[in-house]
Amino acid sequence: MNGICCLHKCYYLRSLTATKLAATFPFSSFTAADESWVSVSCNPVIKWPQPSNGPPWAPPPPPQPLTPPEQSLSPNLSPSYQQDDVTTLYSLLRDPSLRAGHTLEAALDNTGIEPVSALLQAVFDHFDSSPKLLHTLFHWALKKPGFQSTPALFNSMIYLLGKVREFDSAWFLILDLIGKNEGLELISCDTFAIMIRRYSRGGMTQPAIRTFEYASTLDLIRNSDSVTNLLEILLDSLCKEGHVRVASEYFDRKKELDPTWVPTVRVYNILLNGWLRSRKLEHAEGLWTDMRNDNVTPNVVTYGTTVEGYCRMRRVDRAISLVHEMRREGIEPNAIVYNPIIDALGEAGRFKEVSRMMERFSLCGSGPTISTYNSLVKGYCKAGDLVGASKILKTMIGRGFIPMPKTYNYFFRYFSKFGKIEEGMNLYTKMIESGHNPDRLTYHLLVKMLCEEQRLDLAVQVSMEMRARGCDMDLAIGTMLIHLLCRMHKLKEAFAEFGDMLRRGIVPQYLTFRLLSTELKQRGMDDMAHKLYGLMSSVSHPTNLPPGDPSRARRTSIMRKAEAMSDILKTCKAAREVVKHRRFSENLVSSTNRLIENIKKRVMET
């Protein structure tokens, strides 16, 4: 038995339903201090908005009994493929005996299915955590006469390959079309944007830049506005992944090579956001000066970005003063400006000031948005005030805003942090009953909470429902299950899940490998440990373990610095000498070590 399939057989044979969860956790009463709508026995106290001629906030349809995705599809969804084809492909991709490559291709040939893009897209959307299997499926389809991919499907394949850093395979697909000069309609600015973002996510900044420069030479890109868009995507990707200095240097180099080039305000906003995210105020302020010199007028996004940067650095009072400044400039603040301030005030627990800011916000044309209410829910949950958070939830629904999965996830974060299983499962049940679909983060939080409390039965149930609702098992969920199985000494099941992750193209973390390997050896399961080593050796993987407790290392470093400075103060006679030591403290750890060694030597000499 392999993977989660093994867990299914061991624990539950049927898919989980909201009714079953409700039976698992009967609603119970709580004290007045704990009472909130997420934990009260009975129907939800919130009356959900009803659709009226399809307003923008119309709620989803009433919840239906849970069925696997392949059973919920209808043949009428697309005239180009049948439900049976989807079911067959799902079964093959879930078969633990079929691996990516020739084995899977042979099985696909035996099905007699004639692939079409809509069929593959439906499979891709469900099995997005199985890139190797989907790559084989895509190649198999390309070999079939008459098969025509769509740009969306092609980009989905590129995204999945980039996600697992199979960049060579991605480039092979792209360059093959360009070399043949056919199928070029599949390649667009979005294709290269995917590559740039995935390179940036992996810390591969120079390949990201080279991708942009290569794309800029292609006729299908350079003869349109796509070059400007792609440049903004490049800078934005680098900045969001913490490579703002690389982005800024590339920006400066472009200005030097082309003095006539005037960057757009959006380019400045991207770099401004990058420096502020990196907490480099001096660079951010320098950009404001550069904008003025280039006669680029700051807009509401520029101010909103700066306000958000100040709020992120917990300088909310400076952010509020900036709002007054932008008003003097004739720019009226909107949600982009108000939302970060309300979020920062809520994070700080300054709810009285939040109320005053909400009053001002309500006078604006747009007024509070769903992000505003989400920030308030987050703030109250962080403060441990679930009653207050529930009231905000009730208010936002009363004003026509349908909660997002993100809204509920703030509650789940709180429940996960404090191990409140019953309350978390209670909310999850009500969420399903109200017709709201959880997202991947919801399941991550639930499984994390259940694994930390060693509730393997429920963790498996929730992971089963996650798959049944269209979210494929990913690295995070698989890792948590393997670690829990190891703690509960269910090593055969852990080994099976480890192997299934590799089969789907997900490489488990080295820490997981070491944990499982150690457990197997300690239990005398040497043959399985040897097989595990063979599985891990078949794929490229990092061999470093995560660092130890960073807080302890930081405390040790601070103590060493304190000892060193104490010695300096005792021995230095002039204040200038102390300043000299302070000025040359870039490598404080090594210099501190030398100082401590000198102290030891002097002690030995005396």
Secondary structure by P-SEA (a helix, b strand, c coil): cccaaaaaaacccccccaaaaaaaccbbbbccccccccccccccccccccccccccccccccccccccccccccccccccccaaaaaaaaaaaacccccccaaaaaaaaaacccccaaaaaaaaacccccaaaaaaaaaaaaacccccccaaaaaaaaaaaaaacaaaaaaaaaaaaaaaccccccccaaaaaaaaaaaaaacaaaaaaaaaaaaaacccccccaaaaaaaaaaaaaaaaacaaaaaaaaaaaaaaacccccccaaaaaaaaaaaaaaccaaaaaaaaaaaaaacccccaaaaaaaaaaaaaacaaaaaaaaaaaaaaaccccccccaaaaaaaaaaacaaaaaaaaaaaaaaccccccaaaaaaaaaaaaaaccaaaaaaaaaaaaaacccccaaaaaaaaaaaaaacaaaaaaaaaaaaaaacccccaaaaaaaaaaaaaacaaaaaaaaaaaaaaacccccaaaaaaaaaaaaaacaaaaaaaaaaaaaaacccccaaaaaaaaaaaaaacaaaaaaaaaaaaaabbbbcccccccaaaaaaaaaaaaaaaaaaaaaccccaaaaaaaaaaccaaaaaaaaaaaaaaaaaaac
